[in-house]
């Protein structure tokens, strides 16, 4: 199943055009939290639970729509660690949400 954001364009309310993006509700999908602070450039993320996550699935680190949210492809999973295929662009604090996205 693929979930896509809803994109709306408004014209005439303000100078120029406005593009509004309504992100899909991901609250019903599997989640975990970072178990330690992660510096930028990490490919191995320490998490509270890596159960129900698998390679070749996508995750979002932090809440979608925030400036430091990142989408990453999982390359492998081991006990308490999710390895991603590309290094993180931002540092993330302990307790930040990591959620599966279809």
C-alpha positions in Angstrom: 0.0 0.0 0.0 1.3 3.4 -0.9 0.2 6.6 1.0 0.7 9.9 -0.8 0.4 13.4 0.6 -2.5 15.5 -0.6 -1.3 18.6 -2.5 -3.5 21.7 -2.9 -2.8 24.9 -4.8 -4.5 28.1 -3.9 -4.5 31.1 -6.2 -5.5 34.7 -5.5 -5.5 34.8 -1.7 -2.1 36.3 -1.4 0.5 37.5 -4.0 1.5 34.5 -6.0 0.4 30.9 -5.5 0.3 28.8 -2.3 1.1 25.1 -2.3 -0.3 23.3 0.7 0.8 19.8 1.5 -1.4 17.7 3.9 0.8 14.9 5.1 -0.8 11.4 5.6 -1.6 10.3 9.1 1.1 7.8 10.1 -0.1 7.3 13.8 -1.4 3.8 13.2 1.9 2.4 11.9 4.7 0.7 13.9 6.9 3.1 15.9 9.8 3.0 18.2 12.1 5.7 19.8 15.8 6.4 19.7 17.4 5.0 22.9 20.4 7.3 22.7 21.5 10.6 21.2 22.5 10.2 17.6 25.0 12.5 15.9 24.6 13.5 12.3 26.1 11.2 9.8 24.9 8.0 11.5 23.8 4.9 9.6 23.2 2.8 12.7 20.3 4.0 14.9 20.0 2.7 18.5 16.3 2.2 19.2 14.2 0.9 22.1 12.8 -1.9 20.0 13.6 -3.0 16.5 10.9 -5.6 16.4 8.4 -5.3 13.5 10.9 -3.4 11.4 12.6 -5.1 8.4 15.1 -4.4 5.6 13.9 -2.6 2.5 11.2 -0.7 4.4 11.1 3.0 4.9 11.2 4.9 8.2 10.8 8.6 9.1 12.9 9.9 11.9 11.1 12.7 13.9 7.6 14.0 13.0 6.9 14.5 9.3 6.8 18.1 8.4 9.4 19.3 10.9 12.7 20.7 9.7 14.8 17.8 11.0 12.6 15.0 9.8 14.3 12.4 7.6 13.1 9.5 5.5 15.5 6.6 5.3 15.5 3.1 3.8 16.3 0.3 6.3 19.3 -1.7 5.1 19.2 -4.2 8.0 17.9 -4.7 11.5 19.4 -6.3 14.6 18.4 -6.4 18.2 17.9 -2.7 19.2 19.6 -1.3 16.1 18.1 -0.1 12.8 20.7 0.3 10.1 19.8 2.7 7.3 21.2 2.9 3.8 22.1 6.6 3.8 23.6 8.5 6.7 21.5 11.0 8.7 21.7 14.7 7.8 20.8 15.9 11.3 21.6 15.0 14.9 18.7 13.4 16.8 18.1 13.3 20.5 17.2 10.3 22.6 13.5 9.7 22.7 12.8 11.0 19.1 10.2 8.9 17.3 11.1 6.6 14.5 8.1 5.4 12.5 7.5 2.9 9.7 6.0 4.5 6.6 4.4 2.4 3.8 
